[in-house]
Amino acid sequence: MIESYSFGRIIVEGRVFTSDLVIFPERIHESWWRESGHRLCWQDVEEAFKSQPEVLVVGTGFAGLMKVEEEVRQYAHAKGIHLIIEKTKKAVERFNEISPQKRTVGAFHLTC
């Protein structure tokens, strides 16, 4: 469960993170880096897809500046993964709503 989010800072189960991260049901991938900073391509979420989530929640940053490439959308659709793309504040809310009921992975950009 994500306890709070503000620009550049997220608290997950009592732990404070100040860099982008991916939250899996069983672990957290800290310091998540993307191939091209503000573009999310398939390779950036390949590990998330391999974990076979029912839902992938993507937080695109405080102002929503990270863009999700079409290949990510197409892959999720082809695999039957519900893809939710929102500014990070809203993405955190959606993650907290959905993750108790469905296998959910959250990929969160914390700034921009």
PLY file of the C-alpha trace (Angstrom):
ply
format ascii 1.0
element vertex 112
property float x
property float y
property float z
element edge 111
property int vertex1
property int vertex2
end_header
0.00 0.00 0.00
1.23 3.46 -0.89
0.86 5.77 2.09
1.56 9.09 0.39
2.96 10.81 -2.68
4.26 14.32 -3.24
6.59 15.73 -5.89
9.75 13.60 -5.82
8.73 11.55 -2.77
6.62 8.47 -2.19
6.08 6.41 0.97
5.37 2.70 0.57
4.78 0.57 3.66
6.73 3.02 5.83
9.70 3.30 3.46
10.49 6.64 1.82
11.62 6.65 -1.82
12.91 9.68 -3.70
13.54 8.12 -7.09
11.26 6.47 -9.60
10.21 2.93 -8.74
8.18 -0.08 -9.79
6.01 -1.77 -7.17
5.41 -5.48 -7.71
3.09 -7.51 -5.47
6.09 -9.18 -3.81
8.84 -6.53 -4.03
9.87 -3.01 -4.99
12.31 -2.18 -7.77
14.03 0.98 -6.54
15.74 3.60 -8.71
13.85 2.63 -11.86
15.47 4.15 -14.95
14.01 4.38 -18.41
15.83 4.22 -21.73
14.67 7.72 -22.59
13.85 9.73 -19.46
10.38 11.08 -20.26
9.27 8.38 -22.68
8.09 4.99 -21.51
8.95 2.26 -24.00
8.34 -1.49 -23.87
11.83 -2.27 -22.52
11.20 0.02 -19.55
8.31 -2.13 -18.34
9.39 -5.50 -19.71
10.03 -6.82 -16.18
6.58 -5.63 -15.13
4.94 -7.43 -18.06
6.90 -10.62 -17.31
5.42 -10.68 -13.81
2.02 -11.25 -15.47
-0.06 -8.55 -13.78
-3.76 -8.20 -14.35
-3.31 -4.43 -14.11
-0.34 -2.16 -14.82
-0.66 1.34 -13.35
1.70 3.94 -14.78
2.27 7.23 -13.00
3.49 9.76 -15.57
4.85 12.29 -13.07
3.51 15.17 -11.02
2.61 17.17 -14.15
2.22 14.13 -16.40
5.25 14.83 -18.60
6.30 11.21 -19.13
4.70 9.88 -22.31
3.77 6.23 -22.82
4.70 4.91 -26.26
2.09 3.15 -28.36
4.02 -0.15 -28.26
3.42 -0.33 -24.48
-0.31 0.20 -24.98
-0.47 -2.40 -27.76
1.50 -5.01 -25.80
-0.69 -4.59 -22.72
-3.82 -4.91 -24.86
-2.48 -8.01 -26.64
-1.70 -9.70 -23.30
-5.02 -8.75 -21.70
-3.36 -6.47 -19.15
-5.48 -3.51 -18.08
-3.24 -0.47 -18.53
-3.95 2.63 -16.48
-2.00 5.78 -17.31
-2.44 8.81 -15.04
-0.48 11.62 -13.47
1.31 10.08 -10.50
-0.99 11.46 -7.79
-4.06 9.90 -9.47
-2.09 6.75 -10.39
-1.23 6.22 -6.71
-4.92 6.48 -5.82
-5.86 3.97 -8.53
-3.06 1.59 -7.48
-4.30 1.63 -3.88
-7.90 0.99 -5.00
-7.09 -1.90 -7.36
-4.09 -3.72 -5.85
-6.01 -5.36 -2.98
-8.31 -7.12 -5.49
-6.13 -7.79 -8.56
-2.50 -8.63 -9.26
-1.24 -5.11 -9.88
2.12 -3.61 -10.76
2.71 0.12 -10.41
5.42 2.03 -12.30
5.78 5.54 -10.91
7.69 8.58 -12.18
7.95 10.85 -9.13
8.93 14.20 -10.59
7.97 16.29 -13.65
0 1
1 2
2 3
3 4
4 5
5 6
6 7
7 8
8 9
9 10
10 11
11 12
12 13
13 14
14 15
15 16
16 17
17 18
18 19
19 20
20 21
21 22
22 23
23 24
24 25
25 26
26 27
27 28
28 29
29 30
30 31
31 32
32 33
33 34
34 35
35 36
36 37
37 38
38 39
39 40
40 41
41 42
42 43
43 44
44 45
45 46
46 47
47 48
48 49
49 50
50 51
51 52
52 53
53 54
54 55
55 56
56 57
57 58
58 59
59 60
60 61
61 62
62 63
63 64
64 65
65 66
66 67
67 68
68 69
69 70
70 71
71 72
72 73
73 74
74 75
75 76
76 77
77 78
78 79
79 80
80 81
81 82
82 83
83 84
84 85
85 86
86 87
87 88
88 89
89 90
90 91
91 92
92 93
93 94
94 95
95 96
96 97
97 98
98 99
99 100
100 101
101 102
102 103
103 104
104 105
105 106
106 107
107 108
108 109
109 110
110 111
